[in-house]
Amino acid sequence: MAPSRSPRGRQLDVTKASDPRVEQFLDKYVQGAQTPEPGAACTGGVGAA
């Protein structure tokens, strides 16, 4: 199975985790403008057990 990253409706499908687009994707979406609560933990979200 190919690695996939998917924050809030955005998805990047790559064949290897070393794909340089992964870093660009993370730079854009980790704590980006689309983040509903910047700085908040991602634990305990919808569907969390």
C-alpha positions in Angstrom: 0.0 0.0 0.0 1.4 3.4 -1.0 1.8 6.1 1.7 -0.9 8.7 1.9 -1.2 11.9 3.9 -4.6 13.5 4.4 -5.4 16.5 6.5 -8.9 18.0 6.4 -9.9 17.1 2.9 -6.5 17.4 1.3 -4.7 14.3 0.2 -1.2 13.5 -1.3 -0.7 10.0 -2.7 2.9 9.0 -3.2 4.7 5.8 -4.0 7.5 6.4 -1.4 7.6 8.3 1.8 10.9 9.8 0.6 9.0 11.7 -2.2 10.1 15.3 -1.9 6.4 16.4 -2.2 5.8 15.0 1.2 7.9 17.7 2.9 6.2 20.4 0.8 2.8 19.0 1.8 3.7 18.9 5.5 5.1 22.5 5.4 1.8 23.7 3.9 -0.7 21.8 6.1 0.9 21.2 9.5 -0.6 23.9 11.6 -1.6 25.7 8.4 -4.4 28.2 7.8 -6.9 25.4 7.5 -6.2 24.2 11.1 -9.4 24.8 13.2 -7.5 25.1 16.5 -3.9 26.1 15.8 -1.6 24.5 18.4 -4.3 22.1 19.7 -3.5 18.4 19.9 -4.9 16.0 17.3 -5.6 13.3 19.9 -9.2 12.7 21.0 -10.7 13.7 17.7 -13.8 12.4 15.9 -13.9 8.6 16.0 -11.2 8.4 18.7 -11.7 5.4 21.0 
